[in-house]
Amino acid sequence: MTDENSWMLELVAGVRGVRHVVVLSADGLVRVRTDHTPREEADKLAAACAGLTSLGHGVSRQFGADAHPRQVMVEFNGGFLFIRGAGDGSRLAVVTEMSIDPALVAQQMQATVLMIGERAMSTPRRSI
């Protein structure tokens, strides 16, 4: 996936109060970002989200039923960061303002994750 696939993020990006949406790889590289998220900012967000997800794995392993957190959420002065799995090891990260409807953001994130999964399943693999 590349930024040409940013259309897949429109569902969640269109929610009032959503500032940035990024799909990142498990190792913290940007796979897709919204058009209004600058590349440098997307890179920093992806790296931070990879670290937070790693911490989530540790907490899940120690205190949960398995080592796979469903979602990581950070509340900061001025907004929220939501991170959830998006298939094939990818993560969907959404930065919002404080005045959002968390249920609507979660619903649109789930719809976006399903769309990303369908896209990944239908993308033909290239021979090397």
C-alpha positions in Angstrom: 0.0 0.0 0.0 1.2 3.5 -0.7 -0.3 7.0 -0.3 -2.2 6.4 -3.6 -4.4 4.3 -1.3 -5.2 7.2 1.1 -8.8 7.0 -0.2 -9.2 4.0 2.1 -8.8 6.3 5.1 -11.6 8.7 4.1 -14.2 7.0 6.3 -12.4 7.7 9.6 -10.7 10.9 8.3 -14.1 12.4 7.7 -15.2 12.1 11.3 -15.5 15.5 12.9 -12.4 16.1 15.1 -10.1 13.6 13.4 -6.8 15.3 12.7 -4.5 12.5 11.3 -4.9 9.0 10.1 -2.0 6.7 9.3 -1.6 3.0 8.5 1.8 1.7 9.7 3.7 -1.5 9.4 4.6 -3.5 12.5 8.1 -2.0 12.4 6.8 1.6 12.4 7.0 2.5 8.8 4.2 4.5 7.1 2.2 2.5 4.6 -0.6 4.9 4.0 -1.4 8.4 5.3 -4.1 10.9 4.7 -3.4 13.7 2.2 -3.5 16.4 4.9 -0.9 14.6 7.1 2.6 15.8 6.2 5.1 12.9 5.6 7.4 13.9 8.4 4.6 14.0 10.9 3.3 10.7 9.6 6.8 9.2 10.1 7.0 10.4 13.7 3.4 9.2 14.5 4.1 5.7 13.0 7.3 5.3 15.0 5.6 6.3 18.2 2.7 4.0 17.5 5.0 1.0 16.9 6.6 1.7 20.3 3.2 2.0 22.0 2.0 -1.2 20.4 5.1 -3.0 21.6 4.3 -1.9 25.1 0.7 -3.0 24.6 2.0 -6.5 23.6 4.0 -6.7 26.8 1.1 -5.7 29.0 -1.2 -8.1 27.2 1.2 -10.9 27.5 1.6 -10.3 31.3 -2.0 -9.5 32.2 -4.2 -10.7 29.3 -5.2 -14.0 27.7 -2.6 -13.5 24.9 0.0 -11.1 23.7 -2.2 -9.2 21.2 -3.7 -5.9 22.4 -6.9 -5.1 20.5 -6.5 -1.4 20.8 -4.1 1.1 22.4 -5.4 4.5 23.4 -3.6 7.5 24.7 -5.4 10.6 26.0 -3.3 13.7 25.9 -3.9 17.4 26.6 -5.9 18.3 23.5 -6.9 15.0 22.1 -6.6 11.2 21.8 -4.6 8.7 19.9 -6.2 5.4 18.9 -4.2 2.4 17.5 -5.7 -0.9 16.4 -4.7 -3.8 14.3 -5.4 -3.5 10.5 -4.4 -6.9 9.2 -1.1 -8.5 8.1 0.7 -6.9 11.0 -0.3 -3.3 10.1 -1.8 -0.8 12.5 -4.3 1.9 12.0 -3.5 5.1 14.0 -5.9 8.0 14.4 -5.2 11.3 16.2 -8.2 13.3 17.2 -9.2 16.4 19.0 -10.8 16.2 22.5 -14.3 16.9 21.2 -14.8 13.6 19.3 -17.4 10.9 19.7 -15.2 7.9 20.6 -17.9 5.4 19.6 -18.1 6.9 16.1 -14.3 7.0 15.8 -14.2 3.3 16.8 -16.9 2.3 14.4 -15.2 4.1 11.5 -11.9 2.6 12.4 -13.4 -0.9 12.3 -15.0 -0.2 8.9 -11.6 1.1 7.7 -9.8 -1.9 9.0 -12.2 -4.2 7.1 -11.7 -2.2 4.0 -7.9 -2.4 4.4 -8.1 -6.2 4.9 -10.3 -6.6 1.8 -7.9 -4.5 -0.3 -4.9 -6.5 1.0 -6.6 -9.8 0.1 -7.5 -8.6 -3.4 -4.1 -7.1 -4.3 -2.2 -9.5 -6.6 1.2 -10.5 -5.4 4.1 -9.7 -7.7 6.8 -12.2 -8.7 10.4 -11.3 -7.8 
